[in-house]
């Protein structure tokens, strides 16, 4: 068995949780260890815990570390792909220029490759999910934040440094609400799960009645989604507004990339057509007819696994290409 | 002499004027005929006049039509590149699904290729201008409108249909001013020559004093540029505001593409550093540090010829690839 055909370690490192997994050829998930990230603990402790989880995942899959062909890490944030650095990460506070690749290479003595989590998800959906066989595809993850990944001419496009496809930080309202990233009116500040929760809170404070009024704790996007399912007017309007903004962001991408497909993943995409129908309508209203007629807007097929799958594929390709 | 090494006809068809030229290998301009488009006349009369100008350009260069290796047409609007259609063109009113390629093929019995004018300019700047040898490059033309073209992984990226890179129609202010395209708050409505003229008019109407107050006719972007050169406060502020918005659009592109360079052309780019300095500053404020640190924002090197040069290169490559 050549190593590049062996199983690989795949990691999905997010602001809230991380997953370490062992994945065999053709995307077969052999083991999977899930942990909260506890991002306030700082990167050194997080990477220590992550290393322990990776060892556990390899053991659980019935392998030794030396059986692994390599490791792919899909991480939140702005990644310098050439140097394996997390340069900044809105959802991992204080992670600045963390050399994640080199730290893991040193610990595990295997080829390690770090890429942006949404770029990994784009690769996963392109190879194994909703966008198989397409040349031009945008992946958007809508959850706490909004991230993205791009397949261009059949290949993952990472940009010059590896930081491309930050679709959540297109500014769509110059004087809009403050975004996590420090700017105002980013798509992320208008259409993410965080934005949905904020818009619902704002309306409750301004006196709307809603089944959400009874909540004693901070409203979440999940609460809004559940209320919308019950027909709550406030919740339905908030979701329509967020979907409208999401569609405006999609229209920008459609006018820029003229893609065949936009794949939507992330927690908020669990709303399904309740989100996608108004988002699609808004996209078609705001984009040019030709590219708007070409693009299909669909839900992720791999769901929460798209990033892990993409990290595995990326590691296998990169490791396979090197001696 | 094989035809694909011979001279080609290059056309740059804009809303205000068109140019028909004959271009030899390595971008040597052999002749050049310039005419107003008179866009109100409708496509049939315009195409008739264009055909006459093409014949004139070929004659002026000392060739016969049969010596031409092909024809490249850089046209304003949303081009279906696969079918050679101008599907819509904000600056060519009533041009809807005009089969420009087939009309010119029939007339001239030579291979004809139609592409978006700003995409052609991107190709021109990549092969012969400011962006030689770069892999990832965005071209932005800032004139009456704002258009764009993209070089990705060293190749012109046209998207699925050929309509990619419409950088002027990213929405940056959902409730902003009405754009030519029918939507509100597009970058084009906030930072083009048209926007500069509008912002100056608005301030004059609201009572600002300025050397522009004396003008008896409609203010143009050129008037504002000239006034800014003389230190006029209103004109300087309008240009700073437009440059600020332009920088916000650039930041979106930088976050999405992580390019090595943004090349700025079009009439408004004649402002040079007066426009680019504040635009660059705004881009750096609004983009992530890693890609903002990588990208260089420079003026077009080929100026008004970039579209023509790109059309010639495109025609030569496409014609060369076919029997």
Contacts between the chains, C-beta under 8 A, distances in Angstrom:
chain1	res1	chain2	res2	distance
A	78	B	288	4.9
A	78	B	289	7.6
A	78	B	290	5.2
A	78	B	291	7.8
A	80	B	290	6.0
A	87	B	288	7.9
A	87	B	289	6.8
A	87	B	290	4.7
A	88	B	288	6.8
A	88	B	289	6.6
A	88	B	290	7.5
A	135	B	160	7.2
A	136	B	159	6.5
A	136	B	160	5.4
A	148	B	256	7.9
A	152	B	152	5.7
A	152	B	153	7.5
A	152	B	157	6.6
A	153	B	152	7.5
A	153	B	153	7.2
A	153	B	155	7.5
A	153	B	157	7.5
A	155	B	153	7.5
A	157	B	152	6.6
A	157	B	153	7.5
A	158	B	258	7.5
A	159	B	136	6.5
A	159	B	257	5.8
A	159	B	258	2.6
A	159	B	259	7.1
A	159	B	291	6.8
A	160	B	135	7.2
A	160	B	136	5.3
A	160	B	258	5.0
A	160	B	259	6.4
A	160	B	260	5.2
A	160	B	291	7.4
A	160	B	294	5.3
A	161	B	258	5.6
A	161	B	290	5.3
A	161	B	291	6.2
A	161	B	294	5.6
A	162	B	258	7.4
A	163	B	255	7.7
A	163	B	258	4.8
A	163	B	288	6.2
A	163	B	290	4.9
A	163	B	291	4.9
A	164	B	256	6.4
A	164	B	257	5.6
A	164	B	258	4.1
A	164	B	291	7.6
A	165	B	256	6.3
A	166	B	255	4.0
A	166	B	256	6.5
A	166	B	288	6.5
A	167	B	256	6.7
A	169	B	251	8.0
A	169	B	252	7.5
A	169	B	255	4.8
A	169	B	287	7.9
A	169	B	288	7.1
A	170	B	170	6.5
A	170	B	252	4.3
A	170	B	255	7.0
A	170	B	256	7.0
A	171	B	172	5.4
A	171	B	248	5.3
A	171	B	251	7.0
A	171	B	252	6.3
A	171	B	286	6.5
A	172	B	171	5.4
A	172	B	172	6.6
A	172	B	173	7.8
A	172	B	174	5.9
A	173	B	172	7.8
A	173	B	173	6.0
A	173	B	174	5.0
A	173	B	175	7.6
A	173	B	185	8.0
A	174	B	172	5.9
A	174	B	173	5.0
A	174	B	176	7.8
A	174	B	245	7.4
A	174	B	248	6.5
A	175	B	173	7.6
A	176	B	174	7.8
A	181	B	288	7.5
A	183	B	285	8.0
A	183	B	286	5.6
A	185	B	173	8.0
A	245	B	174	7.4
A	248	B	171	5.3
A	248	B	174	6.5
A	251	B	169	8.0
A	251	B	171	7.0
A	252	B	169	7.6
A	252	B	170	4.3
A	252	B	171	6.2
A	252	B	252	7.4
A	253	B	256	7.9
A	255	B	163	7.7
A	255	B	166	4.0
A	255	B	169	4.8
A	255	B	170	7.0
A	256	B	148	7.9
A	256	B	164	6.4
A	256	B	165	6.3
A	256	B	166	6.5
A	256	B	167	6.7
A	256	B	170	7.0
A	256	B	253	7.9
A	256	B	256	6.9
A	257	B	159	5.8
A	257	B	164	5.6
A	258	B	158	7.5
A	258	B	159	2.6
A	258	B	160	5.0
A	258	B	161	5.6
A	258	B	162	7.4
A	258	B	163	4.8
A	258	B	164	4.1
A	259	B	159	7.1
A	259	B	160	6.4
A	260	B	160	5.3
A	286	B	171	6.5
A	286	B	183	5.6
A	287	B	169	7.9
A	288	B	78	4.9
A	288	B	87	7.8
A	288	B	88	6.8
A	288	B	163	6.2
A	288	B	166	6.5
A	288	B	169	7.1
A	288	B	181	7.4
A	289	B	78	7.6
A	289	B	87	6.8
A	289	B	88	6.6
A	290	B	78	5.2
A	290	B	80	5.9
A	290	B	87	4.7
A	290	B	88	7.5
A	290	B	161	5.4
A	290	B	163	4.9
A	291	B	78	7.8
A	291	B	159	6.8
A	291	B	160	7.3
A	291	B	161	6.2
A	291	B	163	4.9
A	291	B	164	7.6
A	294	B	160	5.3
A	294	B	161	5.6
